[in-house]
Amino acid sequence: MHGKKTDLASKKCGIARSLNVIGDWWTLLIVRDAFNGRRRFNEFQKNLGMAKNILSSRLKKLVEEGVFSVVEDDGSGSGHNYVLTPKGEQLYLVLVALWQWGESNCKEAGDLDHEMVDAKTARALPQLKLLAHDGRELGPREFKMKAI
């Protein structure tokens, strides 16, 4: 069933507003590729294998939302690069959390051929944890949304 996508930008919820920007699965794969050093349209297209019109519309939205900026290519002068902005770079926690959740819940033994590691030590990243102000680790039932 296909219909018009609901605009969540005006919702009074950080999750809904975030999904309005990055809620489609292609979008986070584009951001993942940017973290892996891809910058040019053809690099994203080749690696993701997505239709050019879909990639073009996703990149346009990500630029409009301030997740990417467009920078002229210094080399050839005939193109441009898509570079994560500080706003886009903040998505690293989302990507690590999704990766770790997928590693724990969405694979069979030997399925995946990569792991996330510390760039300095090459050691696997520890599981992300939500910590309270006093340093206690909070579990899934130990936090709540509160009206402000």
LOSE-818465 format. One line per field, with one value per residue: x, y, z of N, C-alpha, C, O, CB in turn; residue in one letter; residue number from 1. Coordinates in steps of 0.02 Angstrom, whole numbers. Glycine has a CB too. Example, Ala and Ser with C-alpha at 12.3 -4.5 7.8 and 13.67 -1.06 7.14 Angstrom:
n.east	[660	642];
n.north	[-284	-112];
n.up	[390	354];
ca.east	[615	684];
ca.north	[-225	-53];
ca.up	[390	357];
c.east	[660	645];
c.north	[-165	2];
c.up	[390	394];
o.east	[712	670];
o.north	[-166	57];
o.up	[423	402];
cb.east	[565	704];
cb.north	[-224	-30];
cb.up	[452	286];
resn	[A	S];
resi	[1	2];
***
This chain:
n.east	[42	34	57	44	182	184	214	323	386	333	293	290	400	556	597	505	529	663	650	584	686	788	723	709	770	870	930	1007	1100	1168	1226	1305	1395	1458	1528	1617	1702	1656	1611	1570	1436	1433	1508	1428	1317	1369	1416	1299	1207	1087	946	978	892	828	937	980	869	870	998	981	881	951	1050	971	920	1031	1120	1217	1341	1373	1519	1631	1727	1896	1990	1955	1869	1752	1646	1560	1571	1491	1483	1485	1408	1434	1312	1271	1377	1347	1265	1337	1324	1196	1215	1311	1237	1132	1207	1262	1145	1095	1199	1178	1048	1006	1075	1155	1277	1435	1385	1412	1540	1617	1672	1642	1768	1884	1969	2097	2151	2110	2028	1875	1724	1652	1491	1365	1304	1174	1188	1150	1146	1223	1308	1261	1214	1078	938	817	692	712	706	612	493	463	351	385];
n.north	[-59	105	274	451	514	553	713	742	848	950	891	872	799	729	608	587	703	680	564	618	677	577	456	357	206	210	331	327	233	304	402	318	273	394	413	314	367	398	521	573	579	471	376	346	296	185	101	80	40	96	173	312	424	411	417	547	624	593	641	777	812	786	883	999	986	1006	905	862	955	1037	1033	1104	1006	993	934	898	1000	985	936	898	870	780	819	776	878	960	933	819	733	705	598	483	411	357	272	182	128	66	-25	-107	-157	-228	-322	-399	-445	-473	-563	-710	-829	-787	-711	-572	-465	-365	-263	-144	-41	39	174	209	103	-14	-104	-192	-99	-59	-106	17	118	184	311	371	533	514	416	286	141	140	39	-29	-2	99	234	377	474	644	775	945];
n.up	[0	-47	-10	22	108	279	347	472	530	609	725	902	954	975	916	812	733	699	622	515	446	431	414	316	248	149	171	292	251	154	235	314	215	189	308	287	196	68	-52	-172	-293	-386	-317	-205	-274	-345	-241	-162	-254	-290	-373	-478	-476	-352	-263	-294	-250	-112	-72	-102	-9	110	102	104	233	308	340	253	164	9	-80	-191	-304	-282	-365	-510	-543	-607	-539	-384	-207	-76	88	256	376	536	601	529	562	694	687	705	825	812	703	755	861	789	713	815	872	762	746	859	844	711	628	566	621	558	454	429	362	415	552	682	736	850	785	822	901	840	901	938	956	1115	1183	1166	1299	1400	1512	1675	1757	1871	1834	1834	1742	1632	1603	1482	1539	1627	1603	1548	1452	1480	1500	1458];
ca.east	[0	74	21	87	218	164	266	330	429	302	275	325	435	621	601	466	565	722	628	566	749	828	681	706	830	924	963	1060	1152	1208	1266	1356	1446	1497	1575	1668	1745	1626	1593	1543	1373	1444	1532	1369	1275	1401	1418	1233	1168	1019	929	1005	841	816	996	978	819	893	1053	952	848	1002	1082	921	912	1093	1158	1273	1351	1401	1584	1659	1783	1960	2030	1937	1830	1692	1595	1560	1571	1443	1523	1445	1414	1434	1247	1274	1424	1316	1229	1380	1296	1139	1242	1342	1183	1098	1254	1266	1081	1093	1246	1149	980	986	1124	1174	1349	1474	1350	1439	1611	1648	1655	1659	1826	1916	2017	2164	2176	2084	1989	1803	1692	1609	1420	1343	1264	1142	1208	1117	1191	1269	1351	1227	1189	1005	910	762	633	736	702	545	482	430	329	420];
ca.north	[0	165	336	507	511	604	760	740	904	993	852	893	739	725	548	600	752	646	519	659	691	517	397	307	164	231	391	307	198	357	430	267	276	456	399	269	404	415	592	590	547	406	330	322	257	121	59	64	8	125	212	380	473	404	445	619	654	586	688	844	822	789	949	1047	977	1024	845	865	1016	1024	1066	1095	959	1028	901	907	1061	970	904	919	819	785	815	780	937	940	902	751	692	684	535	425	371	320	217	132	94	21	-79	-152	-192	-276	-376	-441	-469	-481	-599	-778	-834	-781	-672	-506	-466	-306	-247	-75	-41	102	191	214	39	-69	-150	-187	-51	-87	-92	82	115	245	323	424	586	490	364	221	118	135	-12	-7	20	144	303	392	540	689	838	1005];
ca.up	[0	-54	1	35	171	327	367	544	551	660	784	962	977	943	875	751	693	673	569	458	411	416	426	263	256	103	199	339	213	123	289	330	163	198	362	259	150	3	-55	-238	-312	-418	-266	-168	-319	-360	-181	-138	-307	-291	-432	-476	-456	-280	-231	-304	-206	-43	-61	-102	56	162	97	128	306	341	358	207	125	-57	-87	-258	-307	-294	-416	-580	-554	-645	-498	-315	-156	-21	148	317	417	607	614	501	600	756	675	717	879	785	662	799	897	741	698	872	877	707	762	912	831	641	587	581	630	497	403	414	347	443	621	699	781	869	732	851	928	799	944	929	999	1167	1176	1191	1360	1421	1581	1713	1778	1922	1806	1832	1677	1631	1560	1440	1579	1679	1581	1522	1422	1528	1470	1483];
c.east	[44	30	70	118	196	224	268	368	398	281	317	359	501	629	565	503	628	704	607	628	782	788	677	773	886	964	1019	1115	1197	1253	1321	1412	1489	1547	1631	1708	1716	1602	1558	1480	1385	1471	1474	1328	1304	1400	1349	1190	1096	1009	954	954	826	876	996	929	840	949	1027	920	899	1040	1034	914	977	1134	1221	1281	1381	1464	1610	1720	1846	1998	2012	1901	1765	1638	1597	1555	1516	1482	1477	1459	1421	1367	1245	1320	1396	1278	1273	1352	1237	1164	1274	1288	1147	1143	1254	1201	1075	1140	1215	1085	964	1036	1131	1250	1385	1443	1386	1514	1648	1633	1674	1714	1849	1971	2088	2193	2157	2046	1915	1774	1651	1537	1405	1300	1234	1158	1167	1169	1242	1313	1320	1207	1113	983	849	700	652	742	632	545	444	412	368	379];
c.north	[62	226	392	501	569	648	763	800	947	955	875	834	734	664	560	649	722	601	557	674	626	452	346	270	184	288	372	268	249	388	382	269	339	447	353	301	420	486	611	549	477	355	302	275	188	75	36	29	35	165	284	432	470	434	521	652	649	635	760	859	828	855	1002	1045	992	965	841	937	995	1066	1052	1049	997	998	921	973	1048	937	931	858	833	771	821	845	914	908	830	706	669	618	473	381	329	261	163	93	45	-39	-130	-190	-245	-335	-425	-475	-488	-519	-670	-779	-830	-740	-608	-509	-404	-302	-174	-77	31	116	192	146	-22	-122	-138	-137	-86	-69	-22	71	184	254	379	477	563	432	295	204	110	82	14	16	70	217	314	461	581	753	897	1067];
c.up	[0	-43	12	104	216	345	443	573	606	722	843	995	939	898	809	705	662	614	507	415	387	419	370	261	208	135	246	304	177	176	310	279	169	255	339	203	81	4	-120	-254	-339	-369	-225	-212	-332	-299	-159	-190	-312	-354	-424	-454	-381	-242	-236	-256	-132	-27	-59	-35	112	161	124	204	344	365	316	182	59	-63	-157	-255	-325	-353	-487	-594	-591	-603	-428	-269	-105	43	209	354	490	627	589	540	666	748	688	773	856	745	705	836	850	723	754	882	823	718	812	890	759	599	611	589	563	442	381	405	371	517	633	751	796	817	759	871	886	840	933	979	1054	1153	1203	1253	1373	1495	1612	1732	1830	1898	1804	1761	1681	1581	1523	1477	1633	1655	1554	1490	1473	1492	1500	1472];
o.east	[87	-27	131	84	191	279	219	381	435	253	375	350	501	663	592	507	645	738	612	622	802	818	643	825	944	1025	1075	1173	1257	1312	1378	1471	1549	1604	1686	1744	1750	1575	1520	1473	1353	1459	1471	1307	1269	1384	1341	1143	1051	1056	951	971	813	866	1011	945	828	949	1050	930	892	1060	1054	903	977	1179	1274	1232	1412	1463	1610	1760	1850	2034	2049	1903	1727	1588	1631	1539	1498	1509	1435	1517	1414	1367	1221	1305	1418	1260	1248	1357	1229	1138	1263	1293	1132	1119	1248	1202	1053	1122	1226	1069	911	1039	1115	1283	1367	1471	1390	1549	1704	1586	1717	1709	1834	2015	2135	2252	2186	2034	1894	1796	1620	1523	1430	1264	1264	1143	1152	1229	1298	1349	1349	1185	1088	1007	831	658	613	780	597	591	398	454	383	401];
o.north	[70	228	381	485	626	622	784	803	976	985	895	820	735	668	545	638	737	600	531	682	621	398	296	300	176	292	398	270	239	400	403	267	337	470	354	267	451	510	659	493	429	295	242	222	138	16	-21	-6	1	189	312	478	522	472	555	703	696	668	800	913	870	880	1045	1096	991	974	820	975	941	1127	994	1055	1029	1034	956	998	1094	913	981	803	891	716	866	865	855	860	786	647	618	586	417	320	272	205	104	32	-12	-95	-190	-250	-301	-392	-485	-529	-518	-509	-688	-733	-866	-735	-593	-550	-391	-334	-147	-110	77	74	178	132	-76	-177	-82	-133	-137	-22	-3	22	235	210	429	466	588	402	249	248	79	80	72	51	83	256	266	501	556	782	897	1122];
o.up	[43	-65	11	152	193	356	475	633	646	768	834	1054	877	847	756	645	605	563	451	354	329	425	378	272	226	126	241	327	171	163	321	298	155	250	366	167	41	54	-123	-231	-318	-377	-212	-190	-330	-305	-138	-174	-335	-385	-369	-418	-350	-195	-187	-226	-94	25	-17	-7	156	214	163	236	406	406	340	180	53	-53	-179	-209	-377	-388	-520	-650	-604	-631	-413	-290	-94	51	212	362	504	666	624	550	693	798	684	769	877	752	692	842	870	719	742	898	837	702	806	915	748	538	668	566	516	388	322	436	349	542	598	803	758	807	722	859	896	816	920	1036	1041	1116	1257	1258	1358	1536	1579	1724	1832	1938	1775	1723	1728	1524	1530	1448	1678	1685	1539	1499	1506	1456	1560	1490];
cb.east	[-48	109	-27	49	295	134	255	366	444	242	284	277	391	675	571	397	583	757	571	534	797	886	615	691	813	894	912	1030	1122	1162	1221	1325	1414	1449	1538	1635	1806	1569	1655	1596	1336	1493	1584	1326	1265	1474	1452	1198	1165	1007	853	1033	777	805	1060	961	751	917	1106	901	799	1051	1101	852	890	1079	1115	1265	1397	1349	1634	1677	1769	2003	2022	1895	1871	1710	1604	1501	1639	1382	1579	1459	1352	1448	1190	1295	1488	1269	1204	1450	1275	1095	1293	1391	1133	1079	1325	1284	1022	1111	1311	1136	934	976	1191	1151	1367	1489	1282	1421	1622	1623	1691	1598	1884	1945	2000	2163	2151	2140	2007	1769	1646	1631	1377	1305	1306	1065	1283	1082	1152	1230	1413	1165	1223	974	891	744	600	802	757	492	444	477	252	489];
cb.north	[0	168	330	574	512	572	831	677	948	1028	776	927	674	724	487	627	813	605	475	725	730	512	419	341	92	254	434	265	149	412	448	197	273	516	368	206	367	366	635	579	589	413	364	383	294	133	96	126	-66	168	210	399	461	329	416	635	622	513	681	852	764	731	965	1033	906	1068	781	816	1068	1040	1042	1163	902	1025	828	851	1111	924	829	966	814	736	870	719	985	1001	943	754	730	738	532	448	416	366	245	166	145	59	-50	-114	-141	-241	-347	-399	-418	-413	-564	-828	-899	-848	-653	-458	-475	-241	-294	-36	-81	99	258	260	30	-102	-142	-256	-4	-62	-145	121	92	244	339	395	644	469	361	220	52	203	-73	-62	-41	120	320	389	535	703	849	1012];
cb.up	[61	-123	61	27	159	390	335	564	492	630	772	1012	968	995	912	768	734	727	593	481	455	464	441	193	245	36	236	395	162	91	350	331	94	214	422	234	141	-15	-46	-293	-364	-477	-220	-145	-385	-382	-125	-114	-297	-229	-446	-544	-495	-260	-263	-376	-216	-29	-116	-158	70	154	23	96	322	398	349	148	163	-114	-32	-290	-358	-232	-409	-603	-592	-703	-497	-302	-121	-30	150	363	408	651	581	429	611	781	603	734	937	740	613	850	925	677	687	936	872	642	790	973	852	611	589	525	668	471	428	469	273	406	671	726	750	942	701	911	998	760	1019	938	958	1237	1213	1137	1420	1408	1584	1776	1807	1984	1844	1879	1654	1613	1601	1393	1611	1705	1527	1580	1354	1590	1480	1450];
resn	[M	H	G	K	K	T	D	L	A	S	K	K	C	G	I	A	R	S	L	N	V	I	G	D	W	W	T	L	L	I	V	R	D	A	F	N	G	R	R	R	F	N	E	F	Q	K	N	L	G	M	A	K	N	I	L	S	S	R	L	K	K	L	V	E	E	G	V	F	S	V	V	E	D	D	G	S	G	S	G	H	N	Y	V	L	T	P	K	G	E	Q	L	Y	L	V	L	V	A	L	W	Q	W	G	E	S	N	C	K	E	A	G	D	L	D	H	E	M	V	D	A	K	T	A	R	A	L	P	Q	L	K	L	L	A	H	D	G	R	E	L	G	P	R	E	F	K	M	K	A	I];
resi	[1	2	3	4	5	6	7	8	9	10	11	12	13	14	15	16	17	18	19	20	21	22	23	24	25	26	27	28	29	30	31	32	33	34	35	36	37	38	39	40	41	42	43	44	45	46	47	48	49	50	51	52	53	54	55	56	57	58	59	60	61	62	63	64	65	66	67	68	69	70	71	72	73	74	75	76	77	78	79	80	81	82	83	84	85	86	87	88	89	90	91	92	93	94	95	96	97	98	99	100	101	102	103	104	105	106	107	108	109	110	111	112	113	114	115	116	117	118	119	120	121	122	123	124	125	126	127	128	129	130	131	132	133	134	135	136	137	138	139	140	141	142	143	144	145	146	147	148];
***
